[in-house]
Amino acid sequence: MKALTFKRYGKSPDIGFSDVDRPTLQPDELLVQVHAAGVNPIDNMVPAGTFKPVLHFKLPAILGSDLAGVVVEIGSRVTRFKPGDEVFASLFDLGKGSIAEFAAVPESAAALKPPKLDFVQAASVPMVALTSWQALKERIKLRRGQKVFIPAGSGGIGTFAIQLAHQLGAKVGTTVSTGNVEFVRGLGADEIVDYKKQEFEKLLRGYDAVLGTVRGDAIEKSLDILKPGSRIVSLIGPLDAAFAKAKKLNFFLTFVFGLMSRKIRKLSQKKGVDYAFLFVRPDGQQLAEIAELLKTERIRPVIDKVFPFDQAKEALDYLALGRAKGKVVIKIK
Protein backbone atom coordinates (compact mmCIF):
# COMPACT_ATOMS: atom_id res chain seq x y z
CA MET A 1 0.00 0.00 0.00
CA LYS A 2 1.02 3.63 -0.43
CA ALA A 3 1.97 5.67 2.65
CA LEU A 4 3.76 8.91 3.54
CA THR A 5 6.85 7.97 5.55
CA PHE A 6 9.99 9.39 7.07
CA LYS A 7 13.22 7.37 7.09
CA ARG A 8 15.34 9.10 9.72
CA TYR A 9 15.19 11.77 12.42
CA GLY A 10 16.73 15.22 12.07
CA LYS A 11 16.99 18.01 9.50
CA SER A 12 16.78 15.61 6.52
CA PRO A 13 14.16 13.02 7.49
CA ASP A 14 13.57 11.99 3.85
CA ILE A 15 9.80 12.43 3.87
CA GLY A 16 8.08 10.91 0.87
CA PHE A 17 5.79 8.18 -0.43
CA SER A 18 6.74 4.55 0.08
CA ASP A 19 5.19 1.21 -0.78
CA VAL A 20 4.74 -0.59 2.54
CA ASP A 21 2.99 -3.76 3.64
CA ARG A 22 -0.66 -3.54 4.58
CA PRO A 23 -0.88 -3.73 8.41
CA THR A 24 -1.24 -7.15 10.03
CA LEU A 25 -4.11 -7.08 12.51
CA GLN A 26 -3.78 -7.84 16.20
CA PRO A 27 -6.83 -9.51 17.83
CA ASP A 28 -8.04 -6.18 19.28
CA GLU A 29 -7.59 -4.09 16.11
CA LEU A 30 -9.63 -2.91 13.13
CA LEU A 31 -8.23 -2.66 9.63
CA VAL A 32 -9.48 0.68 8.34
CA GLN A 33 -9.37 1.85 4.75
CA VAL A 34 -8.40 5.46 5.30
CA HIS A 35 -10.52 8.01 3.43
CA ALA A 36 -8.97 11.11 5.01
CA ALA A 37 -6.17 11.99 7.45
CA GLY A 38 -5.94 15.16 9.51
CA VAL A 39 -2.51 16.69 10.09
CA ASN A 40 -1.27 18.38 13.25
CA PRO A 41 1.84 20.42 14.13
CA ILE A 42 3.35 17.43 15.91
CA ASP A 43 3.44 15.60 12.56
CA ASN A 44 6.24 17.99 11.57
CA MET A 45 7.92 17.77 14.97
CA VAL A 46 8.16 13.96 15.06
CA PRO A 47 10.52 13.52 12.06
CA ALA A 48 12.59 16.45 13.29
CA GLY A 49 13.32 14.35 16.39
CA THR A 50 11.67 16.71 18.88
CA PHE A 51 9.90 13.89 20.71
CA LYS A 52 12.33 11.07 19.90
CA PRO A 53 12.90 10.13 23.58
CA VAL A 54 9.13 9.85 24.13
CA LEU A 55 7.49 8.64 20.90
CA HIS A 56 8.80 5.35 19.55
CA PHE A 57 8.63 4.44 15.85
CA LYS A 58 10.19 1.67 13.84
CA LEU A 59 11.84 3.41 10.86
CA PRO A 60 10.82 3.99 8.16
CA ALA A 61 7.63 5.15 9.89
CA ILE A 62 4.27 6.30 8.57
CA LEU A 63 3.39 9.89 9.42
CA GLY A 64 0.12 11.21 10.82
CA SER A 65 -2.24 10.40 13.70
CA ASP A 66 -5.80 11.41 12.79
CA LEU A 67 -7.94 9.40 10.40
CA ALA A 68 -11.46 8.66 9.22
CA GLY A 69 -12.41 5.70 7.09
CA VAL A 70 -14.25 2.41 6.70
CA VAL A 71 -13.62 -0.80 8.62
CA VAL A 72 -12.71 -3.59 6.18
CA GLU A 73 -11.63 -6.28 8.64
CA ILE A 74 -11.75 -6.88 12.41
CA GLY A 75 -9.55 -8.82 14.83
CA SER A 76 -10.87 -11.88 16.67
CA ARG A 77 -11.48 -10.00 19.93
CA VAL A 78 -13.23 -6.94 18.47
CA THR A 79 -16.84 -6.63 19.66
CA ARG A 80 -17.93 -3.01 19.06
CA PHE A 81 -17.30 -2.69 15.31
CA LYS A 82 -17.95 -4.64 12.14
CA PRO A 83 -16.80 -4.41 8.52
CA GLY A 84 -18.54 -1.51 6.78
CA ASP A 85 -18.62 0.74 9.86
CA GLU A 86 -17.49 4.32 9.27
CA VAL A 87 -15.07 5.30 12.05
CA PHE A 88 -12.66 8.01 13.13
CA ALA A 89 -9.70 7.77 15.50
CA SER A 90 -6.37 9.10 16.71
CA LEU A 91 -3.31 6.85 16.53
CA PHE A 92 -1.08 9.30 18.40
CA ASP A 93 1.57 7.71 20.64
CA LEU A 94 0.77 4.21 19.35
CA GLY A 95 3.77 3.86 17.03
CA LYS A 96 1.45 3.89 14.00
CA GLY A 97 0.65 6.38 11.24
CA SER A 98 -2.52 7.49 9.45
CA ILE A 99 -1.35 9.04 6.15
CA ALA A 100 -1.71 5.75 4.31
CA GLU A 101 -4.26 3.77 2.35
CA PHE A 102 -4.90 1.44 5.30
CA ALA A 103 -4.28 1.62 9.06
CA ALA A 104 -4.58 -0.81 11.96
CA VAL A 105 -6.60 0.91 14.67
CA PRO A 106 -7.00 -0.44 18.23
CA GLU A 107 -10.68 -0.93 19.04
CA SER A 108 -10.17 1.21 22.18
CA ALA A 109 -9.05 4.18 20.05
CA ALA A 110 -11.93 4.20 17.55
CA ALA A 111 -15.43 5.65 17.53
CA LEU A 112 -18.24 5.65 14.99
CA LYS A 113 -18.03 8.66 12.67
CA PRO A 114 -20.83 11.16 13.29
CA PRO A 115 -23.23 10.62 10.36
CA LYS A 116 -23.55 14.34 9.64
CA LEU A 117 -19.80 14.66 9.00
CA ASP A 118 -18.09 13.56 5.83
CA PHE A 119 -14.73 11.77 6.08
CA VAL A 120 -12.69 14.95 5.63
CA GLN A 121 -14.56 16.71 8.42
CA ALA A 122 -14.30 13.69 10.72
CA ALA A 123 -10.56 13.31 10.09
CA SER A 124 -10.01 16.89 11.23
CA VAL A 125 -11.38 16.15 14.68
CA PRO A 126 -9.60 13.46 16.78
CA MET A 127 -6.39 15.01 18.09
CA VAL A 128 -7.69 18.54 18.62
CA ALA A 129 -10.91 17.23 20.16
CA LEU A 130 -9.21 14.76 22.52
CA THR A 131 -6.58 17.34 23.49
CA SER A 132 -9.25 19.93 24.29
CA TRP A 133 -11.39 17.38 26.16
CA GLN A 134 -8.52 16.01 28.26
CA ALA A 135 -7.17 19.47 29.03
CA LEU A 136 -10.41 21.30 29.81
CA LYS A 137 -12.52 18.51 31.32
CA GLU A 138 -9.98 16.16 32.93
CA ARG A 139 -7.06 18.37 33.95
CA ILE A 140 -8.59 21.80 34.44
CA LYS A 141 -12.08 20.53 35.36
CA LEU A 142 -13.51 23.65 33.79
CA ARG A 143 -16.85 24.70 35.27
CA ARG A 144 -19.66 26.99 34.20
CA GLY A 145 -18.85 30.65 34.84
CA GLN A 146 -15.06 30.16 35.01
CA LYS A 147 -12.69 31.99 32.68
CA VAL A 148 -10.19 30.16 30.48
CA PHE A 149 -7.51 31.69 28.25
CA ILE A 150 -6.96 29.81 24.96
CA PRO A 151 -4.39 31.70 22.86
CA ALA A 152 -4.08 31.29 19.08
CA GLY A 153 -7.84 30.92 18.82
CA SER A 154 -7.99 30.57 15.03
CA GLY A 155 -5.65 27.56 14.89
CA GLY A 156 -6.52 23.87 14.91
CA ILE A 157 -6.58 23.43 18.69
CA GLY A 158 -7.96 26.91 19.33
CA THR A 159 -11.01 26.57 17.09
CA PHE A 160 -12.10 23.35 18.82
CA ALA A 161 -11.11 24.27 22.39
CA ILE A 162 -12.99 27.59 22.25
CA GLN A 163 -16.16 25.79 21.16
CA LEU A 164 -15.82 23.11 23.85
CA ALA A 165 -15.14 25.66 26.60
CA HIS A 166 -18.18 27.63 25.43
CA GLN A 167 -20.31 24.45 25.61
CA LEU A 168 -19.04 23.89 29.16
CA GLY A 169 -20.38 27.33 30.10
CA ALA A 170 -16.99 29.02 30.54
CA LYS A 171 -15.98 32.51 29.47
CA VAL A 172 -13.19 32.33 26.89
CA GLY A 173 -10.33 34.72 26.21
CA THR A 174 -8.10 34.34 23.16
CA THR A 175 -5.56 36.01 20.89
CA VAL A 176 -5.81 36.33 17.12
CA SER A 177 -4.70 38.61 14.30
CA THR A 178 -6.95 41.47 13.21
CA GLY A 179 -8.70 39.56 10.44
CA ASN A 180 -9.80 36.71 12.71
CA VAL A 181 -11.49 38.67 15.53
CA GLU A 182 -15.05 38.16 14.30
CA PHE A 183 -14.30 34.58 13.28
CA VAL A 184 -13.38 33.50 16.84
CA ARG A 185 -16.23 35.54 18.30
CA GLY A 186 -18.52 33.35 16.20
CA LEU A 187 -16.95 30.25 17.79
CA GLY A 188 -17.78 31.50 21.29
CA ALA A 189 -14.81 33.65 22.38
CA ASP A 190 -15.75 36.43 24.82
CA GLU A 191 -12.56 38.48 25.28
CA ILE A 192 -10.48 38.76 22.13
CA VAL A 193 -7.05 40.35 21.98
CA ASP A 194 -5.60 41.39 18.63
CA TYR A 195 -1.98 40.37 19.24
CA LYS A 196 -0.78 42.62 16.43
CA LYS A 197 -1.98 45.67 18.37
CA GLN A 198 -2.17 44.65 22.05
CA GLU A 199 -0.47 42.51 24.71
CA PHE A 200 -2.87 40.06 26.32
CA GLU A 201 -1.11 40.10 29.71
CA LYS A 202 -1.84 43.83 30.03
CA LEU A 203 -5.53 43.52 29.19
CA LEU A 204 -6.87 40.27 30.66
CA ARG A 205 -7.43 39.61 34.38
CA GLY A 206 -9.12 37.18 36.75
CA TYR A 207 -8.70 33.98 34.75
CA ASP A 208 -9.10 30.50 36.26
CA ALA A 209 -7.13 28.54 33.67
CA VAL A 210 -4.77 28.75 30.70
CA LEU A 211 -4.41 26.27 27.87
CA GLY A 212 -0.80 26.66 26.71
CA THR A 213 -0.69 26.45 22.91
CA VAL A 214 1.91 29.05 21.91
CA ARG A 215 5.69 28.63 22.10
CA GLY A 216 8.03 31.23 23.53
CA ASP A 217 7.30 33.17 26.71
CA ALA A 218 3.49 33.18 26.38
CA ILE A 219 3.01 30.75 29.29
CA GLU A 220 5.14 32.85 31.64
CA LYS A 221 3.26 35.99 30.60
CA SER A 222 -0.07 34.24 31.20
CA LEU A 223 0.74 34.03 34.93
CA ASP A 224 -0.16 37.73 35.11
CA ILE A 225 -3.77 37.08 34.11
CA LEU A 226 -4.45 34.19 36.50
CA LYS A 227 -6.06 34.13 39.93
CA PRO A 228 -4.40 32.22 42.80
CA GLY A 229 -5.50 28.59 42.77
CA SER A 230 -5.80 28.51 38.98
CA ARG A 231 -4.25 26.05 36.52
CA ILE A 232 -2.00 26.06 33.46
CA VAL A 233 -2.14 23.01 31.19
CA SER A 234 0.55 23.25 28.51
CA LEU A 235 0.47 21.36 25.24
CA ILE A 236 3.83 22.67 24.03
CA GLY A 237 6.07 22.21 27.08
CA PRO A 238 8.21 22.41 28.96
CA LEU A 239 7.79 18.71 29.74
CA ASP A 240 7.77 17.92 33.46
CA ALA A 241 8.73 15.08 35.80
CA ALA A 242 5.10 14.10 36.39
CA PHE A 243 4.75 13.43 32.65
CA ALA A 244 7.96 11.37 32.64
CA LYS A 245 6.71 9.25 35.54
CA ALA A 246 3.31 8.73 33.92
CA LYS A 247 5.07 7.54 30.75
CA LYS A 248 7.37 5.31 32.87
CA LEU A 249 10.47 6.93 31.41
CA ASN A 250 13.88 6.29 32.93
CA PHE A 251 15.38 8.21 35.84
CA PHE A 252 17.60 10.33 33.59
CA LEU A 253 14.70 11.61 31.45
CA THR A 254 12.59 12.19 34.56
CA PHE A 255 15.44 14.29 35.97
CA VAL A 256 15.95 16.19 32.69
CA PHE A 257 12.24 16.97 32.27
CA GLY A 258 12.15 18.13 35.89
CA LEU A 259 14.98 20.56 35.13
CA MET A 260 13.30 21.74 31.93
CA SER A 261 10.12 22.70 33.78
CA ARG A 262 11.83 24.05 36.90
CA LYS A 263 11.53 27.74 35.95
CA ILE A 264 7.81 27.71 35.07
CA ARG A 265 6.99 25.56 38.11
CA LYS A 266 8.80 27.98 40.44
CA LEU A 267 7.08 30.99 38.88
CA SER A 268 3.72 29.21 39.06
CA GLN A 269 4.16 28.26 42.72
CA LYS A 270 4.98 31.87 43.53
CA LYS A 271 1.62 32.90 42.09
CA GLY A 272 -0.27 29.97 43.64
CA VAL A 273 -0.85 28.41 40.22
CA ASP A 274 -0.64 24.71 39.26
CA TYR A 275 1.40 23.85 36.13
CA ALA A 276 1.14 20.59 34.15
CA PHE A 277 2.20 19.34 30.73
CA LEU A 278 -0.36 17.34 28.74
CA PHE A 279 0.41 14.63 26.17
CA VAL A 280 -2.87 13.64 24.57
CA ARG A 281 -3.84 9.96 24.56
CA PRO A 282 -6.11 8.08 22.13
CA ASP A 283 -9.52 7.35 23.66
CA GLY A 284 -12.42 5.97 21.64
CA GLN A 285 -14.94 6.43 24.46
CA GLN A 286 -14.15 10.14 24.69
CA LEU A 287 -14.35 10.42 20.90
CA ALA A 288 -17.83 8.84 21.07
CA GLU A 289 -18.91 11.52 23.58
CA ILE A 290 -17.41 14.21 21.37
CA ALA A 291 -19.30 12.70 18.42
CA GLU A 292 -22.57 13.48 20.24
CA LEU A 293 -21.62 17.18 20.33
CA LEU A 294 -20.78 17.04 16.63
CA LYS A 295 -24.03 15.24 15.78
CA THR A 296 -26.11 18.02 17.31
CA GLU A 297 -23.83 20.66 15.73
CA ARG A 298 -23.08 22.20 19.12
CA ILE A 299 -19.47 22.00 17.95
CA ARG A 300 -18.49 22.11 14.29
CA PRO A 301 -15.21 21.20 12.59
CA VAL A 302 -13.25 24.10 11.14
CA ILE A 303 -11.19 23.20 8.08
CA ASP A 304 -8.72 25.56 6.43
CA LYS A 305 -7.52 23.51 3.45
CA VAL A 306 -7.86 20.02 1.95
CA PHE A 307 -4.97 18.44 0.01
CA PRO A 308 -5.16 15.39 -2.27
CA PHE A 309 -3.18 12.31 -1.18
CA ASP A 310 -0.40 12.88 -3.70
CA GLN A 311 0.22 16.30 -2.13
CA ALA A 312 0.46 15.01 1.46
CA LYS A 313 3.98 16.40 1.92
CA GLU A 314 2.78 19.79 0.70
CA ALA A 315 0.04 19.63 3.35
CA LEU A 316 2.70 19.29 6.07
CA ASP A 317 4.72 22.12 4.56
CA TYR A 318 1.63 24.34 4.46
CA LEU A 319 0.80 23.52 8.08
CA ALA A 320 4.37 24.41 9.11
CA LEU A 321 3.80 27.99 7.90
CA GLY A 322 1.50 28.52 10.91
CA ARG A 323 -1.21 30.33 8.96
CA ALA A 324 -3.95 27.71 8.94
CA LYS A 325 -7.39 28.88 10.10
CA GLY A 326 -8.61 25.63 11.59
CA LYS A 327 -7.42 22.21 10.38
CA VAL A 328 -5.50 20.91 7.37
CA VAL A 329 -6.71 17.55 6.00
CA ILE A 330 -5.43 15.10 3.38
CA LYS A 331 -8.12 13.38 1.29
CA ILE A 332 -6.87 9.85 0.62
CA LYS A 333 -9.84 8.06 -0.99
C-alpha positions as CSV (number, residue, x, y, z in Angstrom):
1,M,0.0,0.0,0.0
2,K,1.0,3.6,-0.4
3,A,2.0,5.7,2.6
4,L,3.8,8.9,3.5
5,T,6.9,8.0,5.5
6,F,10.0,9.4,7.1
7,K,13.2,7.4,7.1
8,R,15.3,9.1,9.7
9,Y,15.2,11.8,12.4
10,G,16.7,15.2,12.1
11,K,17.0,18.0,9.5
12,S,16.8,15.6,6.5
13,P,14.2,13.0,7.5
14,D,13.6,12.0,3.9
15,I,9.8,12.4,3.9
16,G,8.1,10.9,0.9
17,F,5.8,8.2,-0.4
18,S,6.7,4.5,0.1
19,D,5.2,1.2,-0.8
20,V,4.7,-0.6,2.5
21,D,3.0,-3.8,3.6
22,R,-0.7,-3.5,4.6
23,P,-0.9,-3.7,8.4
24,T,-1.2,-7.1,10.0
25,L,-4.1,-7.1,12.5
26,Q,-3.8,-7.8,16.2
27,P,-6.8,-9.5,17.8
28,D,-8.0,-6.2,19.3
29,E,-7.6,-4.1,16.1
30,L,-9.6,-2.9,13.1
31,L,-8.2,-2.7,9.6
32,V,-9.5,0.7,8.3
33,Q,-9.4,1.8,4.7
34,V,-8.4,5.5,5.3
35,H,-10.5,8.0,3.4
36,A,-9.0,11.1,5.0
37,A,-6.2,12.0,7.5
38,G,-5.9,15.2,9.5
39,V,-2.5,16.7,10.1
40,N,-1.3,18.4,13.2
41,P,1.8,20.4,14.1
42,I,3.4,17.4,15.9
43,D,3.4,15.6,12.6
44,N,6.2,18.0,11.6
45,M,7.9,17.8,15.0
46,V,8.2,14.0,15.1
47,P,10.5,13.5,12.1
48,A,12.6,16.4,13.3
49,G,13.3,14.4,16.4
50,T,11.7,16.7,18.9
51,F,9.9,13.9,20.7
52,K,12.3,11.1,19.9
53,P,12.9,10.1,23.6
54,V,9.1,9.9,24.1
55,L,7.5,8.6,20.9
56,H,8.8,5.3,19.5
57,F,8.6,4.4,15.9
58,K,10.2,1.7,13.8
59,L,11.8,3.4,10.9
60,P,10.8,4.0,8.2
61,A,7.6,5.2,9.9
62,I,4.3,6.3,8.6
63,L,3.4,9.9,9.4
64,G,0.1,11.2,10.8
65,S,-2.2,10.4,13.7
66,D,-5.8,11.4,12.8
67,L,-7.9,9.4,10.4
68,A,-11.5,8.7,9.2
69,G,-12.4,5.7,7.1
70,V,-14.3,2.4,6.7
71,V,-13.6,-0.8,8.6
72,V,-12.7,-3.6,6.2
73,E,-11.6,-6.3,8.6
74,I,-11.7,-6.9,12.4
75,G,-9.6,-8.8,14.8
76,S,-10.9,-11.9,16.7
77,R,-11.5,-10.0,19.9
78,V,-13.2,-6.9,18.5
79,T,-16.8,-6.6,19.7
80,R,-17.9,-3.0,19.1
81,F,-17.3,-2.7,15.3
82,K,-17.9,-4.6,12.1
83,P,-16.8,-4.4,8.5
84,G,-18.5,-1.5,6.8
85,D,-18.6,0.7,9.9
86,E,-17.5,4.3,9.3
87,V,-15.1,5.3,12.0
88,F,-12.7,8.0,13.1
89,A,-9.7,7.8,15.5
90,S,-6.4,9.1,16.7
91,L,-3.3,6.8,16.5
92,F,-1.1,9.3,18.4
93,D,1.6,7.7,20.6
94,L,0.8,4.2,19.3
95,G,3.8,3.9,17.0
96,K,1.4,3.9,14.0
97,G,0.6,6.4,11.2
98,S,-2.5,7.5,9.5
99,I,-1.3,9.0,6.2
100,A,-1.7,5.8,4.3
101,E,-4.3,3.8,2.3
102,F,-4.9,1.4,5.3
103,A,-4.3,1.6,9.1
104,A,-4.6,-0.8,12.0
105,V,-6.6,0.9,14.7
106,P,-7.0,-0.4,18.2
107,E,-10.7,-0.9,19.0
108,S,-10.2,1.2,22.2
109,A,-9.1,4.2,20.1
110,A,-11.9,4.2,17.5
111,A,-15.4,5.6,17.5
112,L,-18.2,5.6,15.0
113,K,-18.0,8.7,12.7
114,P,-20.8,11.2,13.3
115,P,-23.2,10.6,10.4
116,K,-23.6,14.3,9.6
117,L,-19.8,14.7,9.0
118,D,-18.1,13.6,5.8
119,F,-14.7,11.8,6.1
120,V,-12.7,14.9,5.6
121,Q,-14.6,16.7,8.4
122,A,-14.3,13.7,10.7
123,A,-10.6,13.3,10.1
124,S,-10.0,16.9,11.2
125,V,-11.4,16.1,14.7
126,P,-9.6,13.5,16.8
127,M,-6.4,15.0,18.1
128,V,-7.7,18.5,18.6
129,A,-10.9,17.2,20.2
130,L,-9.2,14.8,22.5
131,T,-6.6,17.3,23.5
132,S,-9.3,19.9,24.3
133,W,-11.4,17.4,26.2
134,Q,-8.5,16.0,28.3
135,A,-7.2,19.5,29.0
136,L,-10.4,21.3,29.8
137,K,-12.5,18.5,31.3
138,E,-10.0,16.2,32.9
139,R,-7.1,18.4,34.0
140,I,-8.6,21.8,34.4
141,K,-12.1,20.5,35.4
142,L,-13.5,23.7,33.8
143,R,-16.9,24.7,35.3
144,R,-19.7,27.0,34.2
145,G,-18.9,30.6,34.8
146,Q,-15.1,30.2,35.0
147,K,-12.7,32.0,32.7
148,V,-10.2,30.2,30.5
149,F,-7.5,31.7,28.2
150,I,-7.0,29.8,25.0
151,P,-4.4,31.7,22.9
152,A,-4.1,31.3,19.1
153,G,-7.8,30.9,18.8
154,S,-8.0,30.6,15.0
155,G,-5.6,27.6,14.9
156,G,-6.5,23.9,14.9
157,I,-6.6,23.4,18.7
158,G,-8.0,26.9,19.3
159,T,-11.0,26.6,17.1
160,F,-12.1,23.3,18.8
161,A,-11.1,24.3,22.4
162,I,-13.0,27.6,22.2
163,Q,-16.2,25.8,21.2
164,L,-15.8,23.1,23.8
165,A,-15.1,25.7,26.6
166,H,-18.2,27.6,25.4
167,Q,-20.3,24.5,25.6
168,L,-19.0,23.9,29.2
169,G,-20.4,27.3,30.1
170,A,-17.0,29.0,30.5
171,K,-16.0,32.5,29.5
172,V,-13.2,32.3,26.9
173,G,-10.3,34.7,26.2
174,T,-8.1,34.3,23.2
175,T,-5.6,36.0,20.9
176,V,-5.8,36.3,17.1
177,S,-4.7,38.6,14.3
178,T,-7.0,41.5,13.2
179,G,-8.7,39.6,10.4
180,N,-9.8,36.7,12.7
181,V,-11.5,38.7,15.5
182,E,-15.0,38.2,14.3
183,F,-14.3,34.6,13.3
184,V,-13.4,33.5,16.8
185,R,-16.2,35.5,18.3
186,G,-18.5,33.3,16.2
187,L,-16.9,30.3,17.8
188,G,-17.8,31.5,21.3
189,A,-14.8,33.6,22.4
190,D,-15.8,36.4,24.8
191,E,-12.6,38.5,25.3
192,I,-10.5,38.8,22.1
193,V,-7.1,40.3,22.0
194,D,-5.6,41.4,18.6
195,Y,-2.0,40.4,19.2
196,K,-0.8,42.6,16.4
197,K,-2.0,45.7,18.4
198,Q,-2.2,44.6,22.0
199,E,-0.5,42.5,24.7
200,F,-2.9,40.1,26.3
201,E,-1.1,40.1,29.7
202,K,-1.8,43.8,30.0
203,L,-5.5,43.5,29.2
204,L,-6.9,40.3,30.7
205,R,-7.4,39.6,34.4
206,G,-9.1,37.2,36.7
207,Y,-8.7,34.0,34.8
208,D,-9.1,30.5,36.3
209,A,-7.1,28.5,33.7
210,V,-4.8,28.8,30.7
211,L,-4.4,26.3,27.9
212,G,-0.8,26.7,26.7
213,T,-0.7,26.5,22.9
214,V,1.9,29.1,21.9
215,R,5.7,28.6,22.1
216,G,8.0,31.2,23.5
217,D,7.3,33.2,26.7
218,A,3.5,33.2,26.4
219,I,3.0,30.8,29.3
220,E,5.1,32.8,31.6
221,K,3.3,36.0,30.6
222,S,-0.1,34.2,31.2
223,L,0.7,34.0,34.9
224,D,-0.2,37.7,35.1
225,I,-3.8,37.1,34.1
226,L,-4.4,34.2,36.5
227,K,-6.1,34.1,39.9
228,P,-4.4,32.2,42.8
229,G,-5.5,28.6,42.8
230,S,-5.8,28.5,39.0
231,R,-4.3,26.1,36.5
232,I,-2.0,26.1,33.5
233,V,-2.1,23.0,31.2
234,S,0.5,23.2,28.5
235,L,0.5,21.4,25.2
236,I,3.8,22.7,24.0
237,G,6.1,22.2,27.1
238,P,8.2,22.4,29.0
239,L,7.8,18.7,29.7
240,D,7.8,17.9,33.5
241,A,8.7,15.1,35.8
242,A,5.1,14.1,36.4
243,F,4.8,13.4,32.7
244,A,8.0,11.4,32.6
245,K,6.7,9.2,35.5
246,A,3.3,8.7,33.9
247,K,5.1,7.5,30.8
248,K,7.4,5.3,32.9
249,L,10.5,6.9,31.4
250,N,13.9,6.3,32.9
251,F,15.4,8.2,35.8
252,F,17.6,10.3,33.6
253,L,14.7,11.6,31.4
254,T,12.6,12.2,34.6
255,F,15.4,14.3,36.0
256,V,15.9,16.2,32.7
257,F,12.2,17.0,32.3
258,G,12.2,18.1,35.9
259,L,15.0,20.6,35.1
260,M,13.3,21.7,31.9
261,S,10.1,22.7,33.8
262,R,11.8,24.1,36.9
263,K,11.5,27.7,36.0
264,I,7.8,27.7,35.1
265,R,7.0,25.6,38.1
266,K,8.8,28.0,40.4
267,L,7.1,31.0,38.9
268,S,3.7,29.2,39.1
269,Q,4.2,28.3,42.7
270,K,5.0,31.9,43.5
271,K,1.6,32.9,42.1
272,G,-0.3,30.0,43.6
273,V,-0.8,28.4,40.2
274,D,-0.6,24.7,39.3
275,Y,1.4,23.8,36.1
276,A,1.1,20.6,34.2
277,F,2.2,19.3,30.7
278,L,-0.4,17.3,28.7
279,F,0.4,14.6,26.2
280,V,-2.9,13.6,24.6
281,R,-3.8,10.0,24.6
282,P,-6.1,8.1,22.1
283,D,-9.5,7.4,23.7
284,G,-12.4,6.0,21.6
285,Q,-14.9,6.4,24.5
286,Q,-14.1,10.1,24.7
287,L,-14.4,10.4,20.9
288,A,-17.8,8.8,21.1
289,E,-18.9,11.5,23.6
290,I,-17.4,14.2,21.4
291,A,-19.3,12.7,18.4
292,E,-22.6,13.5,20.2
293,L,-21.6,17.2,20.3
294,L,-20.8,17.0,16.6
295,K,-24.0,15.2,15.8
296,T,-26.1,18.0,17.3
297,E,-23.8,20.7,15.7
298,R,-23.1,22.2,19.1
299,I,-19.5,22.0,17.9
300,R,-18.5,22.1,14.3
301,P,-15.2,21.2,12.6
302,V,-13.3,24.1,11.1
303,I,-11.2,23.2,8.1
304,D,-8.7,25.6,6.4
305,K,-7.5,23.5,3.5
306,V,-7.9,20.0,2.0
307,F,-5.0,18.4,0.0
308,P,-5.2,15.4,-2.3
309,F,-3.2,12.3,-1.2
310,D,-0.4,12.9,-3.7
311,Q,0.2,16.3,-2.1
312,A,0.5,15.0,1.5
313,K,4.0,16.4,1.9
314,E,2.8,19.8,0.7
315,A,0.0,19.6,3.3
316,L,2.7,19.3,6.1
317,D,4.7,22.1,4.6
318,Y,1.6,24.3,4.5
319,L,0.8,23.5,8.1
320,A,4.4,24.4,9.1
321,L,3.8,28.0,7.9
322,G,1.5,28.5,10.9
323,R,-1.2,30.3,9.0
324,A,-4.0,27.7,8.9
325,K,-7.4,28.9,10.1
326,G,-8.6,25.6,11.6
327,K,-7.4,22.2,10.4
328,V,-5.5,20.9,7.4
329,V,-6.7,17.6,6.0
330,I,-5.4,15.1,3.4
331,K,-8.1,13.4,1.3
332,I,-6.9,9.9,0.6
333,K,-9.8,8.1,-1.0
